[in-house]
Structure formats: structure tokens, C-alpha cells
Amino acid sequence: MITCDVFLTSLTMLRTSLIRQTPMRARSSSTASSTTRPKRRGRLPVPPLRQTLDKYLQSLEPFLLEDERRGGTSFTSAYALRRKWADEFETGIGKILQERLIG
């Protein structure tokens, strides 16, 4: 089994070797001037929170069904619990976060 230290050391060595292999490119004067002042882009649309939560719940279904097949919690009770959490999120902190995203 690889220890965390060995993994991090290997990752650092790989990153260093990749950096050394990447050639540096000279910037043209037009590129340099455009990077000094970034352009403002329009905000992306924020979907309704309920729509996002419904997609989240839908994405959980295959995992919950697989868990049930392997002897875990029944799909019905596991889905009901996630539905409860989603509803609590929607009326609690989710509502505040959604307002911040829109505002």
C-alpha cells in the first residue's frame, strides 16, 4: 500500500517534470495588453433551486438501487431520506444561497 508521503512525493516529481517539459511561449504585445484588464462577461443563468434538487435526486436513483441490490437500505427509505434532506435544504440554507446566486 502506498503511503500518503510517497504518493505526494511522486505527484510533486511528476508535476515538476511536466513543468520542465512545457516550452515557454513569448507573449506578443497585443496579448499582454489584453491581459491587463480582463473583460467582464455576462452572468450565467441560475436555474430554479427546485429544478436543481430534482435533478440531484434523479441522479441518485441508480446508486440507491445498486445499494439496495447489494443488501443496503431499501430504495424507498433511502430515497425518502434524501428527498427530506433536499426539502430541508430548499427551505433553509439553500434558499439563502440561491438568492445570493441570483442577486
C-alpha positions as CSV (number, residue, x, y, z in Angstrom):
1,M,0.0,0.0,0.0
2,I,1.4,3.5,-0.9
3,T,1.6,5.9,2.0
4,C,0.5,9.4,1.7
5,D,4.1,10.8,1.8
6,V,5.2,8.5,-1.0
7,F,2.2,9.5,-3.1
8,L,2.7,13.2,-2.6
9,T,6.4,12.9,-3.4
10,S,5.6,11.1,-6.6
11,L,3.0,13.6,-7.5
12,T,5.4,16.5,-6.9
13,M,8.1,14.9,-9.0
14,L,5.6,14.3,-11.9
15,R,4.4,17.9,-11.7
16,T,8.0,19.2,-11.8
17,S,8.9,17.1,-14.8
18,L,5.8,18.2,-16.6
19,I,6.6,21.9,-16.0
20,R,10.2,21.4,-17.3
21,Q,8.9,19.8,-20.5
22,T,6.5,22.6,-21.3
23,P,8.1,25.2,-23.5
24,M,7.7,28.9,-22.6
25,R,6.0,31.0,-25.2
26,A,6.7,34.6,-25.8
27,R,3.8,36.9,-25.4
28,S,3.0,39.4,-28.1
29,S,2.3,43.0,-27.2
30,S,-1.4,42.6,-28.1
31,T,-1.7,39.6,-25.7
32,A,0.0,41.5,-22.9
33,S,-2.3,44.5,-23.2
34,S,-5.5,42.3,-23.2
35,T,-4.4,40.5,-20.0
36,T,-4.0,43.7,-18.0
37,R,-7.8,44.4,-18.0
38,P,-10.0,41.3,-18.1
39,K,-13.2,41.6,-20.0
40,R,-16.4,41.3,-18.0
41,R,-18.6,38.5,-19.1
42,G,-22.3,38.2,-18.6
43,R,-23.6,36.1,-15.7
44,L,-24.8,32.6,-16.4
45,P,-28.4,31.8,-15.8
46,V,-29.3,30.3,-12.5
47,P,-31.9,27.5,-12.7
48,P,-34.6,27.4,-10.1
49,L,-33.4,25.6,-6.9
50,R,-36.3,23.0,-7.1
51,Q,-35.2,22.0,-10.6
52,T,-31.6,21.5,-9.5
53,L,-32.7,19.5,-6.5
54,D,-35.0,17.3,-8.6
55,K,-32.0,16.6,-11.0
56,Y,-29.9,15.8,-7.9
57,L,-32.5,13.3,-6.6
58,Q,-32.9,11.8,-10.1
59,S,-29.1,11.3,-10.3
60,L,-29.1,9.4,-7.0
61,E,-31.6,6.8,-8.1
62,P,-29.1,4.4,-9.8
63,F,-26.8,4.5,-6.8
64,L,-29.6,3.9,-4.3
65,L,-30.9,1.0,-6.4
66,E,-27.5,-0.6,-6.6
67,D,-27.0,-0.1,-2.9
68,E,-30.4,-1.9,-2.3
69,R,-29.3,-4.8,-4.6
70,R,-26.2,-5.2,-2.6
71,G,-28.1,-5.6,0.6
72,G,-28.1,-2.0,1.8
73,T,-31.1,0.2,2.7
74,S,-34.2,-0.2,0.7
75,F,-34.5,2.2,-2.2
76,T,-37.8,3.6,-0.9
77,S,-36.5,4.6,2.5
78,A,-33.1,5.8,1.2
79,Y,-34.8,7.9,-1.5
80,A,-37.3,9.3,1.1
81,L,-34.4,10.3,3.3
82,R,-32.6,12.1,0.5
83,R,-35.9,13.8,-0.5
84,K,-36.3,15.0,3.1
85,W,-32.8,16.4,3.1
86,A,-33.4,18.2,-0.3
87,D,-36.6,19.7,1.0
88,E,-34.9,20.9,4.2
89,F,-32.1,22.4,2.1
90,E,-34.6,24.1,-0.2
91,T,-36.4,25.9,2.6
92,G,-33.2,26.5,4.7
93,I,-29.7,27.5,3.6
94,G,-30.5,26.6,0.0
95,K,-33.0,29.5,-0.2
96,I,-30.4,31.9,1.1
97,L,-27.7,30.6,-1.3
98,Q,-30.0,30.7,-4.2
99,E,-30.8,34.4,-3.5
100,R,-27.1,35.2,-3.4
101,L,-26.5,33.5,-6.7
102,I,-29.4,35.4,-8.4
103,G,-28.6,38.7,-6.7
